[in-house]
Structure formats: structure tokens, C-alpha cells
């Protein structure tokens, strides 16, 4: 969604905060991965036959969000406002 900020700026901030180059890269990747994690991937263990599937943390179409992802939008994409004074003079609500 915002690769320049989520990856590059986060990596720069981590490096300037004193993290190693390797750790800064890991932090930057983790920040960007939230945006890139938009489809289910199933990983199967050949020995145990168990499988794991990731939980999708992003959808590319904000105007057509999936009902199961609504909790993500509220936490990651909308800064909570004060219901009395509002956020920047307005109270933003996302109702599904």
C-alpha cells in the first residue's frame, strides 16, 4: 500500500534507533508484510501432513472489505478519536 513509508522509512527509523542492519531489515519487512499479506497461503508439512494457513491482514479494495477483515481496518487504519471532541474536529466511524 505505501511501500516507501512502511518499508524504507521504518527501516531507516529502526537503524537510527540503534538496531543492527539485519534487525532493521527484519523490522522493515515485518511492517511492509502487513500490506503484502492479502491472500491465503497454505503450507503443508510433508512429514506430519499438518497444514498451516495464514490469516490475511490486508485487502487491496478498501471500499469492498471482507466482513472477516473488518477488525483489521479498525485497528490498523483508523486512529481512534475522542467521541466528545473528535479526531481533527470530526469523529470518524467505520460501520459495516
Jmol script that loads the backbone (N, CA, C; Angstrom):
load data "model"
ATOM      1  N   UNK A   1       0.825  -1.169   0.000  1.00  0.00           N
ATOM      2  CA  UNK A   1       0.000   0.000   0.000  1.00  0.00           C
ATOM      3  C   UNK A   1       0.881   1.250   0.000  1.00  0.00           C
ATOM      4  N   UNK A   2       1.805   1.348   0.923  1.00  0.00           N
ATOM      5  CA  UNK A   2       2.689   2.508   0.998  1.00  0.00           C
ATOM      6  C   UNK A   2       4.105   1.995   1.256  1.00  0.00           C
ATOM      7  N   UNK A   3       4.691   1.378   0.237  1.00  0.00           N
ATOM      8  CA  UNK A   3       5.988   0.721   0.360  1.00  0.00           C
ATOM      9  C   UNK A   3       7.081   1.674   0.827  1.00  0.00           C
ATOM     10  N   UNK A   4       7.061   2.887   0.309  1.00  0.00           N
ATOM     11  CA  UNK A   4       8.110   3.837   0.667  1.00  0.00           C
ATOM     12  C   UNK A   4       8.146   4.088   2.171  1.00  0.00           C
ATOM     13  N   UNK A   5       6.965   4.247   2.770  1.00  0.00           N
ATOM     14  CA  UNK A   5       6.928   4.503   4.204  1.00  0.00           C
ATOM     15  C   UNK A   5       7.054   3.219   5.007  1.00  0.00           C
ATOM     16  N   UNK A   6       6.198   2.263   4.727  1.00  0.00           N
ATOM     17  CA  UNK A   6       6.158   1.065   5.560  1.00  0.00           C
ATOM     18  C   UNK A   6       7.461   0.278   5.536  1.00  0.00           C
ATOM     19  N   UNK A   7       8.148   0.261   4.422  1.00  0.00           N
ATOM     20  CA  UNK A   7       9.418  -0.484   4.371  1.00  0.00           C
ATOM     21  C   UNK A   7      10.608   0.451   4.599  1.00  0.00           C
ATOM     22  N   UNK A   8      10.799   1.392   3.718  1.00  0.00           N
ATOM     23  CA  UNK A   8      12.024   2.201   3.752  1.00  0.00           C
ATOM     24  C   UNK A   8      12.116   3.108   4.980  1.00  0.00           C
ATOM     25  N   UNK A   9      11.093   3.875   5.243  1.00  0.00           N
ATOM     26  CA  UNK A   9      11.156   4.806   6.380  1.00  0.00           C
ATOM     27  C   UNK A   9      11.228   4.035   7.701  1.00  0.00           C
ATOM     28  N   UNK A  10      10.453   2.957   7.817  1.00  0.00           N
ATOM     29  CA  UNK A  10      10.517   2.145   9.041  1.00  0.00           C
ATOM     30  C   UNK A  10      11.910   1.571   9.229  1.00  0.00           C
ATOM     31  N   UNK A  11      12.539   1.117   8.139  1.00  0.00           N
ATOM     32  CA  UNK A  11      13.904   0.596   8.214  1.00  0.00           C
ATOM     33  C   UNK A  11      14.904   1.666   8.641  1.00  0.00           C
ATOM     34  N   UNK A  12      14.755   2.860   8.110  1.00  0.00           N
ATOM     35  CA  UNK A  12      15.645   3.975   8.477  1.00  0.00           C
ATOM     36  C   UNK A  12      15.468   4.335   9.950  1.00  0.00           C
ATOM     37  N   UNK A  13      14.218   4.408  10.397  1.00  0.00           N
ATOM     38  CA  UNK A  13      13.949   4.733  11.803  1.00  0.00           C
ATOM     39  C   UNK A  13      14.543   3.671  12.721  1.00  0.00           C
ATOM     40  N   UNK A  14      14.381   2.401  12.360  1.00  0.00           N
ATOM     41  CA  UNK A  14      14.932   1.308  13.182  1.00  0.00           C
ATOM     42  C   UNK A  14      16.453   1.405  13.253  1.00  0.00           C
ATOM     43  N   UNK A  15      17.092   1.681  12.126  1.00  0.00           N
ATOM     44  CA  UNK A  15      18.552   1.805  12.090  1.00  0.00           C
ATOM     45  C   UNK A  15      19.017   2.980  12.961  1.00  0.00           C
ATOM     46  N   UNK A  16      18.338   4.106  12.835  1.00  0.00           N
ATOM     47  CA  UNK A  16      18.711   5.284  13.625  1.00  0.00           C
ATOM     48  C   UNK A  16      18.421   5.099  15.109  1.00  0.00           C
ATOM     49  N   UNK A  17      17.498   4.189  15.419  1.00  0.00           N
ATOM     50  CA  UNK A  17      17.172   3.904  16.824  1.00  0.00           C
ATOM     51  C   UNK A  17      18.195   2.968  17.451  1.00  0.00           C
ATOM     52  N   UNK A  18      19.137   2.484  16.626  1.00  0.00           N
ATOM     53  CA  UNK A  18      20.210   1.670  17.176  1.00  0.00           C
ATOM     54  C   UNK A  18      20.137   0.183  16.856  1.00  0.00           C
ATOM     55  N   UNK A  19      19.151  -0.234  16.080  1.00  0.00           N
ATOM     56  CA  UNK A  19      19.074  -1.642  15.699  1.00  0.00           C
ATOM     57  C   UNK A  19      20.148  -1.952  14.658  1.00  0.00           C
ATOM     58  N   UNK A  20      20.575  -3.197  14.614  1.00  0.00           N
ATOM     59  CA  UNK A  20      21.577  -3.613  13.628  1.00  0.00           C
ATOM     60  C   UNK A  20      20.959  -3.547  12.230  1.00  0.00           C
ATOM     61  N   UNK A  21      21.793  -3.617  11.216  1.00  0.00           N
ATOM     62  CA  UNK A  21      21.313  -3.608   9.831  1.00  0.00           C
ATOM     63  C   UNK A  21      20.342  -4.773   9.590  1.00  0.00           C
ATOM     64  N   UNK A  22      20.718  -5.942  10.087  1.00  0.00           N
ATOM     65  CA  UNK A  22      19.876  -7.130   9.926  1.00  0.00           C
ATOM     66  C   UNK A  22      18.530  -6.970  10.637  1.00  0.00           C
ATOM     67  N   UNK A  23      18.562  -6.513  11.886  1.00  0.00           N
ATOM     68  CA  UNK A  23      17.321  -6.322  12.638  1.00  0.00           C
ATOM     69  C   UNK A  23      16.465  -5.215  12.025  1.00  0.00           C
ATOM     70  N   UNK A  24      17.103  -4.166  11.521  1.00  0.00           N
ATOM     71  CA  UNK A  24      16.361  -3.078  10.874  1.00  0.00           C
ATOM     72  C   UNK A  24      15.638  -3.580   9.629  1.00  0.00           C
ATOM     73  N   UNK A  25      16.298  -4.438   8.871  1.00  0.00           N
ATOM     74  CA  UNK A  25      15.680  -5.027   7.687  1.00  0.00           C
ATOM     75  C   UNK A  25      14.497  -5.910   8.078  1.00  0.00           C
ATOM     76  N   UNK A  26      14.653  -6.679   9.141  1.00  0.00           N
ATOM     77  CA  UNK A  26      13.565  -7.538   9.621  1.00  0.00           C
ATOM     78  C   UNK A  26      12.370  -6.695  10.060  1.00  0.00           C
ATOM     79  N   UNK A  27      12.629  -5.630  10.780  1.00  0.00           N
ATOM     80  CA  UNK A  27      11.555  -4.734  11.241  1.00  0.00           C
ATOM     81  C   UNK A  27      10.856  -4.095  10.040  1.00  0.00           C
ATOM     82  N   UNK A  28      11.626  -3.628   9.063  1.00  0.00           N
ATOM     83  CA  UNK A  28      11.052  -3.011   7.862  1.00  0.00           C
ATOM     84  C   UNK A  28      10.200  -4.018   7.093  1.00  0.00           C
ATOM     85  N   UNK A  29      10.706  -5.238   6.955  1.00  0.00           N
ATOM     86  CA  UNK A  29       9.953  -6.284   6.243  1.00  0.00           C
ATOM     87  C   UNK A  29       8.646  -6.594   6.967  1.00  0.00           C
ATOM     88  N   UNK A  30       8.707  -6.702   8.286  1.00  0.00           N
ATOM     89  CA  UNK A  30       7.501  -7.003   9.068  1.00  0.00           C
ATOM     90  C   UNK A  30       6.461  -5.896   8.906  1.00  0.00           C
ATOM     91  N   UNK A  31       6.909  -4.661   8.851  1.00  0.00           N
ATOM     92  CA  UNK A  31       5.989  -3.541   8.663  1.00  0.00           C
ATOM     93  C   UNK A  31       5.322  -3.608   7.290  1.00  0.00           C
ATOM     94  N   UNK A  32       6.097  -3.888   6.265  1.00  0.00           N
ATOM     95  CA  UNK A  32       5.562  -3.963   4.904  1.00  0.00           C
ATOM     96  C   UNK A  32       4.713  -5.212   4.700  1.00  0.00           C
ATOM     97  N   UNK A  33       5.041  -6.294   5.377  1.00  0.00           N
ATOM     98  CA  UNK A  33       4.337  -7.559   5.174  1.00  0.00           C
ATOM     99  C   UNK A  33       2.848  -7.443   5.490  1.00  0.00           C
ATOM    100  N   UNK A  34       2.483  -6.585   6.431  1.00  0.00           N
ATOM    101  CA  UNK A  34       1.064  -6.390   6.753  1.00  0.00           C
ATOM    102  C   UNK A  34       0.302  -5.985   5.489  1.00  0.00           C
ATOM    103  N   UNK A  35       0.888  -5.120   4.667  1.00  0.00           N
ATOM    104  CA  UNK A  35       0.243  -4.703   3.416  1.00  0.00           C
ATOM    105  C   UNK A  35       0.303  -5.787   2.345  1.00  0.00           C
ATOM    106  N   UNK A  36       1.369  -6.548   2.317  1.00  0.00           N
ATOM    107  CA  UNK A  36       1.543  -7.565   1.289  1.00  0.00           C
ATOM    108  C   UNK A  36       0.765  -8.847   1.575  1.00  0.00           C
ATOM    109  N   UNK A  37       0.302  -9.009   2.794  1.00  0.00           N
ATOM    110  CA  UNK A  37      -0.371 -10.240   3.220  1.00  0.00           C
ATOM    111  C   UNK A  37      -1.852 -10.183   2.841  1.00  0.00           C
ATOM    112  N   UNK A  38      -2.136 -10.302   1.536  1.00  0.00           N
ATOM    113  CA  UNK A  38      -3.502 -10.124   1.069  1.00  0.00           C
ATOM    114  C   UNK A  38      -4.129 -11.373   0.452  1.00  0.00           C
ATOM    115  N   UNK A  39      -3.475 -12.503   0.565  1.00  0.00           N
ATOM    116  CA  UNK A  39      -4.070 -13.745   0.086  1.00  0.00           C
ATOM    117  C   UNK A  39      -3.655 -14.901   0.990  1.00  0.00           C
ATOM    118  N   UNK A  40      -4.512 -15.899   1.035  1.00  0.00           N
ATOM    119  CA  UNK A  40      -4.252 -17.050   1.893  1.00  0.00           C
ATOM    120  C   UNK A  40      -3.207 -17.950   1.237  1.00  0.00           C
ATOM    121  N   UNK A  41      -2.224 -18.322   2.026  1.00  0.00           N
ATOM    122  CA  UNK A  41      -1.185 -19.240   1.579  1.00  0.00           C
ATOM    123  C   UNK A  41      -1.229 -20.450   2.503  1.00  0.00           C
ATOM    124  N   UNK A  42      -1.306 -21.639   1.918  1.00  0.00           N
ATOM    125  CA  UNK A  42      -1.365 -22.857   2.712  1.00  0.00           C
ATOM    126  C   UNK A  42      -0.011 -23.558   2.631  1.00  0.00           C
ATOM    127  N   UNK A  43       0.554 -23.860   3.795  1.00  0.00           N
ATOM    128  CA  UNK A  43       1.837 -24.550   3.890  1.00  0.00           C
ATOM    129  C   UNK A  43       1.573 -25.909   4.511  1.00  0.00           C
ATOM    130  N   UNK A  44       2.017 -26.973   3.829  1.00  0.00           N
ATOM    131  CA  UNK A  44       1.792 -28.337   4.314  1.00  0.00           C
ATOM    132  C   UNK A  44       3.104 -28.954   4.773  1.00  0.00           C
ATOM    133  N   UNK A  45       3.079 -29.612   5.916  1.00  0.00           N
ATOM    134  CA  UNK A  45       4.233 -30.337   6.438  1.00  0.00           C
ATOM    135  C   UNK A  45       4.215 -31.727   5.799  1.00  0.00           C
ATOM    136  N   UNK A  46       5.237 -32.056   5.026  1.00  0.00           N
ATOM    137  CA  UNK A  46       5.269 -33.338   4.315  1.00  0.00           C
ATOM    138  C   UNK A  46       5.301 -34.538   5.249  1.00  0.00           C
ATOM    139  N   UNK A  47       5.929 -34.374   6.399  1.00  0.00           N
ATOM    140  CA  UNK A  47       6.040 -35.490   7.338  1.00  0.00           C
ATOM    141  C   UNK A  47       4.764 -35.727   8.118  1.00  0.00           C
ATOM    142  N   UNK A  48       4.218 -34.662   8.711  1.00  0.00           N
ATOM    143  CA  UNK A  48       3.056 -34.825   9.587  1.00  0.00           C
ATOM    144  C   UNK A  48       1.729 -34.643   8.855  1.00  0.00           C
ATOM    145  N   UNK A  49       1.785 -34.149   7.624  1.00  0.00           N
ATOM    146  CA  UNK A  49       0.593 -33.854   6.823  1.00  0.00           C
ATOM    147  C   UNK A  49      -0.251 -32.719   7.403  1.00  0.00           C
ATOM    148  N   UNK A  50       0.256 -32.060   8.455  1.00  0.00           N
ATOM    149  CA  UNK A  50      -0.459 -30.910   9.004  1.00  0.00           C
ATOM    150  C   UNK A  50      -0.307 -29.740   8.040  1.00  0.00           C
ATOM    151  N   UNK A  51      -1.259 -28.840   8.104  1.00  0.00           N
ATOM    152  CA  UNK A  51      -1.150 -27.661   7.265  1.00  0.00           C
ATOM    153  C   UNK A  51      -1.445 -26.403   8.065  1.00  0.00           C
ATOM    154  N   UNK A  52      -0.830 -25.353   7.616  1.00  0.00           N
ATOM    155  CA  UNK A  52      -0.988 -24.043   8.235  1.00  0.00           C
ATOM    156  C   UNK A  52      -1.449 -23.089   7.149  1.00  0.00           C
ATOM    157  N   UNK A  53      -2.369 -22.220   7.490  1.00  0.00           N
ATOM    158  CA  UNK A  53      -2.723 -21.146   6.561  1.00  0.00           C
ATOM    159  C   UNK A  53      -2.669 -19.832   7.326  1.00  0.00           C
ATOM    160  N   UNK A  54      -2.148 -18.833   6.661  1.00  0.00           N
ATOM    161  CA  UNK A  54      -2.005 -17.523   7.285  1.00  0.00           C
ATOM    162  C   UNK A  54      -3.361 -16.840   7.425  1.00  0.00           C
ATOM    163  N   UNK A  55      -3.423 -15.866   8.295  1.00  0.00           N
ATOM    164  CA  UNK A  55      -4.611 -15.021   8.412  1.00  0.00           C
ATOM    165  C   UNK A  55      -4.343 -13.767   7.598  1.00  0.00           C
ATOM    166  N   UNK A  56      -5.157 -13.502   6.621  1.00  0.00           N
ATOM    167  CA  UNK A  56      -4.979 -12.342   5.759  1.00  0.00           C
ATOM    168  C   UNK A  56      -5.125 -11.064   6.590  1.00  0.00           C
ATOM    169  N   UNK A  57      -4.190 -10.145   6.424  1.00  0.00           N
ATOM    170  CA  UNK A  57      -4.210  -8.900   7.203  1.00  0.00           C
ATOM    171  C   UNK A  57      -4.453  -7.665   6.345  1.00  0.00           C
ATOM    172  N   UNK A  58      -4.770  -7.860   5.072  1.00  0.00           N
ATOM    173  CA  UNK A  58      -4.992  -6.717   4.194  1.00  0.00           C
ATOM    174  C   UNK A  58      -5.855  -7.133   3.020  1.00  0.00           C
ATOM    175  N   UNK A  59      -6.616  -6.224   2.519  1.00  0.00           N
ATOM    176  CA  UNK A  59      -7.332  -6.403   1.271  1.00  0.00           C
ATOM    177  C   UNK A  59      -7.006  -5.194   0.404  1.00  0.00           C
ATOM    178  N   UNK A  60      -6.895  -5.401  -0.864  1.00  0.00           N
ATOM    179  CA  UNK A  60      -6.495  -4.309  -1.763  1.00  0.00           C
ATOM    180  C   UNK A  60      -7.634  -3.336  -2.041  1.00  0.00           C
ATOM    181  N   UNK A  61      -8.863  -3.722  -1.718  1.00  0.00           N
ATOM    182  CA  UNK A  61     -10.014  -2.898  -2.054  1.00  0.00           C
ATOM    183  C   UNK A  61     -10.719  -2.422  -0.790  1.00  0.00           C
ATOM    184  N   UNK A  62     -10.317  -1.285  -0.270  1.00  0.00           N
ATOM    185  CA  UNK A  62     -10.848  -0.743   0.979  1.00  0.00           C
ATOM    186  C   UNK A  62     -12.346  -0.468   0.887  1.00  0.00           C
ATOM    187  N   UNK A  63     -12.858  -0.180  -0.306  1.00  0.00           N
ATOM    188  CA  UNK A  63     -14.278   0.095  -0.452  1.00  0.00           C
ATOM    189  C   UNK A  63     -15.120  -1.179  -0.496  1.00  0.00           C
ATOM    190  N   UNK A  64     -14.466  -2.318  -0.640  1.00  0.00           N
ATOM    191  CA  UNK A  64     -15.166  -3.597  -0.637  1.00  0.00           C
ATOM    192  C   UNK A  64     -14.482  -4.556   0.337  1.00  0.00           C
ATOM    193  N   UNK A  65     -14.434  -4.179   1.611  1.00  0.00           N
ATOM    194  CA  UNK A  65     -13.732  -5.033   2.577  1.00  0.00           C
ATOM    195  C   UNK A  65     -14.491  -6.322   2.858  1.00  0.00           C
ATOM    196  N   UNK A  66     -13.744  -7.342   3.185  1.00  0.00           N
ATOM    197  CA  UNK A  66     -14.341  -8.612   3.556  1.00  0.00           C
ATOM    198  C   UNK A  66     -14.803  -8.515   5.008  1.00  0.00           C
ATOM    199  N   UNK A  67     -15.957  -9.069   5.278  1.00  0.00           N
ATOM    200  CA  UNK A  67     -16.527  -8.955   6.621  1.00  0.00           C
ATOM    201  C   UNK A  67     -15.562  -9.483   7.680  1.00  0.00           C
ATOM    202  N   UNK A  68     -14.849 -10.559   7.392  1.00  0.00           N
ATOM    203  CA  UNK A  68     -13.929 -11.144   8.373  1.00  0.00           C
ATOM    204  C   UNK A  68     -12.715 -10.270   8.637  1.00  0.00           C
ATOM    205  N   UNK A  69     -12.478  -9.278   7.786  1.00  0.00           N
ATOM    206  CA  UNK A  69     -11.310  -8.415   7.952  1.00  0.00           C
ATOM    207  C   UNK A  69     -11.635  -7.082   8.603  1.00  0.00           C
ATOM    208  N   UNK A  70     -12.882  -6.841   8.953  1.00  0.00           N
ATOM    209  CA  UNK A  70     -13.254  -5.543   9.495  1.00  0.00           C
ATOM    210  C   UNK A  70     -12.490  -5.189  10.764  1.00  0.00           C
ATOM    211  N   UNK A  71     -12.142  -6.186  11.577  1.00  0.00           N
ATOM    212  CA  UNK A  71     -11.397  -5.879  12.801  1.00  0.00           C
ATOM    213  C   UNK A  71     -10.005  -5.328  12.482  1.00  0.00           C
ATOM    214  N   UNK A  72      -9.462  -5.679  11.342  1.00  0.00           N
ATOM    215  CA  UNK A  72      -8.150  -5.182  10.926  1.00  0.00           C
ATOM    216  C   UNK A  72      -8.226  -3.695  10.576  1.00  0.00           C
ATOM    217  N   UNK A  73      -9.235  -3.305   9.821  1.00  0.00           N
ATOM    218  CA  UNK A  73      -9.353  -1.903   9.429  1.00  0.00           C
ATOM    219  C   UNK A  73      -9.467  -0.994  10.639  1.00  0.00           C
ATOM    220  N   UNK A  74     -10.236  -1.421  11.608  1.00  0.00           N
ATOM    221  CA  UNK A  74     -10.421  -0.587  12.787  1.00  0.00           C
ATOM    222  C   UNK A  74      -9.130  -0.405  13.559  1.00  0.00           C
ATOM    223  N   UNK A  75      -8.340  -1.448  13.677  1.00  0.00           N
ATOM    224  CA  UNK A  75      -7.111  -1.378  14.469  1.00  0.00           C
ATOM    225  C   UNK A  75      -5.979  -0.689  13.712  1.00  0.00           C
ATOM    226  N   UNK A  76      -5.764  -1.034  12.462  1.00  0.00           N
ATOM    227  CA  UNK A  76      -4.591  -0.569  11.734  1.00  0.00           C
ATOM    228  C   UNK A  76      -4.809   0.666  10.870  1.00  0.00           C
ATOM    229  N   UNK A  77      -6.040   0.983  10.504  1.00  0.00           N
ATOM    230  CA  UNK A  77      -6.240   2.020   9.522  1.00  0.00           C
ATOM    231  C   UNK A  77      -7.016   3.243  10.003  1.00  0.00           C
ATOM    232  N   UNK A  78      -7.521   3.194  11.201  1.00  0.00           N
ATOM    233  CA  UNK A  78      -8.270   4.339  11.702  1.00  0.00           C
ATOM    234  C   UNK A  78      -7.771   4.670  13.099  1.00  0.00           C
ATOM    235  N   UNK A  79      -7.310   5.895  13.257  1.00  0.00           N
ATOM    236  CA  UNK A  79      -6.845   6.336  14.563  1.00  0.00           C
ATOM    237  C   UNK A  79      -8.085   6.640  15.396  1.00  0.00           C
ATOM    238  N   UNK A  80      -8.194   6.029  16.584  1.00  0.00           N
ATOM    239  CA  UNK A  80      -9.376   6.299  17.411  1.00  0.00           C
ATOM    240  C   UNK A  80      -9.456   7.782  17.768  1.00  0.00           C
ATOM    241  N   UNK A  81     -10.643   8.311  17.714  1.00  0.00           N
ATOM    242  CA  UNK A  81     -10.852   9.705  18.071  1.00  0.00           C
ATOM    243  C   UNK A  81     -11.538   9.800  19.425  1.00  0.00           C
ATOM    244  N   UNK A  82     -11.571  10.972  19.966  1.00  0.00           N
ATOM    245  CA  UNK A  82     -12.285  11.223  21.207  1.00  0.00           C
ATOM    246  C   UNK A  82     -13.733  11.504  20.835  1.00  0.00           C
ATOM    247  N   UNK A  83     -14.686  10.678  21.308  1.00  0.00           N
ATOM    248  CA  UNK A  83     -16.080  10.869  20.896  1.00  0.00           C
ATOM    249  C   UNK A  83     -16.647  12.229  21.296  1.00  0.00           C
ATOM    250  N   UNK A  84     -16.018  12.883  22.261  1.00  0.00           N
ATOM    251  CA  UNK A  84     -16.526  14.191  22.694  1.00  0.00           C
ATOM    252  C   UNK A  84     -15.991  15.303  21.796  1.00  0.00           C
ATOM    253  N   UNK A  85     -14.666  15.314  21.548  1.00  0.00           N
ATOM    254  CA  UNK A  85     -14.094  16.387  20.730  1.00  0.00           C
ATOM    255  C   UNK A  85     -13.784  15.936  19.307  1.00  0.00           C
ATOM    256  N   UNK A  86     -13.735  14.633  19.062  1.00  0.00           N
ATOM    257  CA  UNK A  86     -13.494  14.115  17.723  1.00  0.00           C
ATOM    258  C   UNK A  86     -12.039  14.157  17.330  1.00  0.00           C
ATOM    259  N   UNK A  87     -11.729  13.524  16.217  1.00  0.00           N
ATOM    260  CA  UNK A  87     -10.378  13.495  15.664  1.00  0.00           C
ATOM    261  C   UNK A  87     -10.296  14.598  14.621  1.00  0.00           C
ATOM    262  N   UNK A  88      -9.429  15.571  14.824  1.00  0.00           N
ATOM    263  CA  UNK A  88      -9.283  16.712  13.916  1.00  0.00           C
ATOM    264  C   UNK A  88     -10.641  17.389  13.705  1.00  0.00           C
ATOM    265  N   UNK A  89     -11.422  17.483  14.764  1.00  0.00           N
ATOM    266  CA  UNK A  89     -12.714  18.139  14.686  1.00  0.00           C
ATOM    267  C   UNK A  89     -13.837  17.247  14.181  1.00  0.00           C
ATOM    268  N   UNK A  90     -13.503  16.022  13.737  1.00  0.00           N
ATOM    269  CA  UNK A  90     -14.517  15.115  13.226  1.00  0.00           C
ATOM    270  C   UNK A  90     -14.342  13.744  13.872  1.00  0.00           C
ATOM    271  N   UNK A  91     -15.416  13.074  14.097  1.00  0.00           N
ATOM    272  CA  UNK A  91     -15.362  11.709  14.610  1.00  0.00           C
ATOM    273  C   UNK A  91     -15.543  10.773  13.424  1.00  0.00           C
ATOM    274  N   UNK A  92     -14.538   9.945  13.155  1.00  0.00           N
ATOM    275  CA  UNK A  92     -14.590   9.035  12.020  1.00  0.00           C
ATOM    276  C   UNK A  92     -15.045   7.668  12.519  1.00  0.00           C
ATOM    277  N   UNK A  93     -16.109   7.178  11.920  1.00  0.00           N
ATOM    278  CA  UNK A  93     -16.614   5.861  12.284  1.00  0.00           C
ATOM    279  C   UNK A  93     -16.663   4.990  11.039  1.00  0.00           C
ATOM    280  N   UNK A  94     -16.295   3.736  11.194  1.00  0.00           N
ATOM    281  CA  UNK A  94     -16.399   2.764  10.116  1.00  0.00           C
ATOM    282  C   UNK A  94     -17.446   1.754  10.545  1.00  0.00           C
ATOM    283  N   UNK A  95     -18.545   1.750   9.853  1.00  0.00           N
ATOM    284  CA  UNK A  95     -19.642   0.844  10.203  1.00  0.00           C
ATOM    285  C   UNK A  95     -19.815  -0.140   9.062  1.00  0.00           C
ATOM    286  N   UNK A  96     -19.909  -1.394   9.423  1.00  0.00           N
ATOM    287  CA  UNK A  96     -20.091  -2.432   8.406  1.00  0.00           C
ATOM    288  C   UNK A  96     -21.421  -3.088   8.595  1.00  0.00           C
TER     289      UNK A  96
END
end "model"
wireframe off; spacefill off
backbone 0.3
color backbone group
